[in-house]
Amino acid sequence: MSSADEPRDVRVLLVEDHDMVAEALQLALDRADGITVVGRARSRAEAVPHAIEHAPDVVVLDRRLADGDALGVIAQLAAGDARVLVLTGDATPAVAVQVAKAGGAGLLLKSAQLGVLERAVRDVAAGAVVFDPELLPGVLHQLTGRGPGGGAALTARERETLDLLAEGATTDEIGRRLGVSRNTTRNHVQRVLEKLGARSKLEAVAVARREGLIG
């Protein structure tokens, strides 16, 4: 494979005003394969010009910055090609709805493990919408008023796939544990998402937990 055919790293701009937090996030993301932190802003005022300068794929945005609530700049950051993933110390479904309505691609609690953040950055860069599982049911209800209720339609193999997704297994891991090919695994995952009305693996797990399909 030539270098021109190799997938490009996900470019991330960090917007965080606490140096220790920013350094920890940058270290974790830079260590992750396929992710590169291309810049950092410390305020709402810096966020938009930094996004223009660095052209990130994903902006990891701390909700509370020294110069105010960062939700107010989501629309500007999302106006270009960047996808915005908000981090917050505490949140409610109502805040998550504000993020979604402003054009944000997701909201995670700062208490989430760094591995969860890495996966969220990849998912958001790929076009998914990622909200903390504890917040997602409320977001879906407030935005759509719908309840998926698709658990009864899942086949036995799709339920196995869902259980493995809930454990955090990757597509390759699911394939190995089920003894099926990567393409077959992808098909199982896609059908689980479709039947649960989910747009990402994290959303599928959250919906399944709400519906009582998994513990």
Buried (B, 14 or more C-beta within 10 A) or exposed (E): EEEEEEEEBBBBBBBBBBEEBBEEBBEBBEEBEEBBBBBBBBBBBBBBEBBEEBEBBBBBBBBBBEBEEBBEBBEBBBEEEBBBBBBBEEBEBEBBBBBBEBBBBBBBBBEBEBEBBBBBBBBBBEEBBBBBBBBBBBBBBBEEEEEBEBBEEBEEBBBBBBBBBBEBBEBEEBBEBBEBEEEBBBBBBEBBBEBBBBBBBBBBBBBBBBBEBBE
